[in-house]
Amino acid sequence: MSVYETEIGALLGGSAELGRYRDKALLIVNVASRCGLTPQYEGLERLHERYAGRGFSVLGVPCNQFMGQEPGAAEEIAQFCSATYGVTFPMTEKIEVNGDGRHPLYAALTGTADASGYSGDIRWNFEKFLVAPGGEVVARFSPQTGPEAPELLAAVEKALPDA
């Protein structure tokens, strides 16, 4: 099943409608509001704004599986992201990314290896997956790789539909 065929809810209700990104490049990131890496929201928003007009979007996926660092309800998460970091990119409902309750979206993503050869379970908040137009997962980046790291920017540029 393509990533774009996966059903997942939007943060504030309804469907996230992943199929609408089928012709775009998409950076999927499991996010948390109370993590040492939470300031990455700033870079993710800049990345989203920089490439949105070229067929790209960031998709935030809240997850509370790592030391309870995303405990809030949907409304709290939305308010925090908007007020603190000016987030405008789409967000999904809060899900599990590892274990028996792993969401099908992450079941489709975690088989992809990063540049070091790591595949499998999500290691921490802010792990990133780049999906090319059509649904192929083309890159994986560790949580410590910032949204504006040269290797991530190069991968996004390469995955853009007009590239």
C-alpha positions in Angstrom: 0.0 0.0 0.0 1.3 3.5 -0.9 1.8 6.0 1.9 -0.7 8.2 0.1 -3.4 5.5 0.4 -3.0 5.2 4.2 -5.9 6.5 6.2 -5.1 8.8 9.1 -7.1 11.5 10.9 -6.2 15.2 10.9 -5.2 16.7 14.2 -8.4 18.5 14.7 -10.8 15.9 13.2 -11.7 14.6 9.9 -9.3 12.9 7.5 -5.7 14.1 6.8 -6.4 13.0 3.2 -2.9 11.9 2.3 -4.0 11.2 -1.2 -4.0 15.0 -1.9 -0.1 14.8 -1.6 0.2 12.1 -4.3 1.9 14.5 -6.7 4.0 16.2 -4.1 7.1 15.5 -2.1 6.2 15.1 1.6 8.4 15.1 4.7 6.7 13.1 7.5 7.9 13.8 11.0 6.8 12.4 14.3 6.6 15.4 16.6 6.4 16.2 20.3 5.8 19.4 22.2 7.9 18.7 25.3 11.1 17.4 23.8 14.6 18.8 23.6 14.2 18.6 19.8 10.9 20.5 19.8 12.6 23.7 18.5 13.0 21.8 15.2 9.4 23.0 14.6 10.9 26.4 13.5 13.1 24.7 10.8 10.3 22.5 9.7 8.0 25.5 9.2 10.7 27.4 7.3 11.3 24.3 5.1 7.5 24.0 4.5 7.3 27.7 3.5 10.4 27.5 1.3 9.2 24.7 -0.9 5.4 24.8 -0.6 5.1 26.5 -3.9 7.2 23.8 -5.6 5.0 20.8 -4.6 6.3 20.1 -1.1 4.7 19.8 2.3 5.8 18.9 5.8 3.4 16.6 7.7 3.6 16.6 11.5 2.6 13.4 13.3 2.2 13.8 17.0 3.3 10.9 19.1 3.5 10.4 22.9 5.6 7.2 22.9 8.9 8.7 23.9 8.9 9.6 27.6 5.4 11.1 27.4 6.6 14.2 25.6 3.4 14.8 23.7 0.7 14.4 26.4 -1.7 17.1 25.3 -5.1 16.8 23.6 -5.4 17.7 19.9 -6.5 21.3 20.7 -3.5 21.8 23.0 -1.1 20.5 20.4 -2.5 22.7 17.7 -2.5 25.8 20.0 1.1 25.1 21.1 2.4 24.6 17.6 0.7 27.7 16.2 1.4 30.1 19.1 4.9 29.0 19.9 6.3 28.2 16.5 3.9 29.6 13.9 3.3 26.2 12.4 1.1 26.2 9.3 1.9 22.8 7.9 -0.7 20.0 8.3 -0.7 17.8 11.4 -2.3 14.4 11.9 -4.0 12.9 14.8 -1.7 11.6 17.6 -0.7 8.0 16.9 1.7 5.3 17.9 4.8 4.9 15.7 6.2 1.7 17.3 5.0 -1.5 18.9 1.8 -3.5 18.6 -0.2 -0.3 18.1 2.0 1.1 15.3 -0.1 3.0 12.8 -0.2 1.6 9.3 1.5 4.8 8.1 4.6 4.0 10.1 4.4 0.4 9.2 4.9 1.6 5.6 7.7 4.0 6.6 10.0 2.1 9.0 11.4 -0.4 6.5 13.3 2.5 4.9 16.9 2.8 6.0 18.7 6.0 6.8 22.2 7.0 5.4 23.8 4.9 8.2 21.8 1.8 7.2 19.4 1.9 10.2 15.8 0.7 9.5 13.1 -0.4 11.9 11.6 1.2 14.9 11.5 5.0 15.3 14.3 6.0 17.7 12.9 9.3 19.1 10.8 12.3 18.3 11.5 14.2 15.1 12.6 11.2 12.9 12.0 12.3 9.3 10.9 10.4 6.2 10.9 11.9 2.7 8.3 10.6 0.4 8.5 11.4 -3.4 5.6 12.1 -5.6 3.8 8.8 -6.2 4.5 7.5 -2.7 8.0 6.0 -2.7 9.9 6.6 0.6 13.2 7.9 -0.7 15.0 9.0 2.5 15.1 8.7 6.2 16.8 11.1 8.6 17.6 10.6 12.3 15.9 12.8 14.9 19.2 14.8 15.4 19.3 15.7 11.7 17.9 19.2 11.6 15.2 20.2 9.1 17.6 22.5 7.3 20.6 20.2 7.3 22.4 20.2 3.9 21.7 16.5 3.3 18.0 16.9 4.0 17.7 20.0 1.8 19.5 18.2 -1.0 17.1 15.2 -0.7 14.1 17.5 -0.8 15.4 19.4 -3.8 15.9 16.1 -5.6 12.4 14.8 -4.7 10.5 17.9 -5.7 8.1 17.2 -8.6 9.5 20.0 -10.7 13.1 18.9 -10.1 
